[in-house]
Amino acid sequence: MHPENHTPLLSAVAPRPGEKNAGKSASPRIAIVHQNRVQADALRLACAEVFPTAEMNLHPRGNPALLALRQQAADILLVWLTFEDIDLIELLKQVCGAPLASRSLIVSE
């Protein structure tokens, strides 16, 4: 990826076309998929510092997260490396194929 084409993950998220607040600063939808509740809460708090008005959803497993993302796509997806119920590569294929998130970030320790 060339630096001139790079959009920072934690940059302002533009409104989706057709939304009633198009042209205004939108609050991003953030999905955090992490099996460890303490670490998921730490990610939530870090995101709240950058996006204080963000709508955040925490999911401890991959498959329920995919179901929720199919109902309402995320602007930012923070995802852990491993899950008991789905392989990370399969989860990302489904997220990117739909698309279910505008930007994705894989989190590890």
NORMOVEN-V809143 format. One record per residue. D_LAST is the distance of its C-alpha to the last C-alpha in Angstrom with 2 decimals. Layout:
BEGIN
D_LAST
D_LAST
END
This chain:
BEGIN
24.33
26.68
25.72
28.84
27.70
24.19
23.69
20.78
18.54
19.09
22.80
25.66
25.99
29.56
31.53
32.17
35.69
38.23
36.40
38.78
36.73
36.67
37.20
35.61
32.10
30.26
27.52
24.69
23.62
19.86
18.39
14.98
14.27
11.72
12.83
11.57
14.15
12.89
9.63
12.06
14.48
12.33
11.91
15.62
16.62
15.07
16.92
19.98
20.19
20.56
22.50
24.36
26.55
24.06
24.47
21.15
20.70
18.00
17.95
16.41
17.60
18.18
21.97
22.81
20.71
22.79
25.93
25.20
24.42
27.72
29.49
27.98
25.82
22.98
22.96
19.18
16.86
13.13
11.97
9.21
9.37
11.70
14.58
17.53
20.11
19.43
17.89
15.54
18.15
20.92
19.37
18.98
22.51
23.91
22.27
23.55
26.84
28.04
26.42
24.55
22.45
23.40
19.96
16.70
13.15
10.41
7.02
3.77
0.00
END
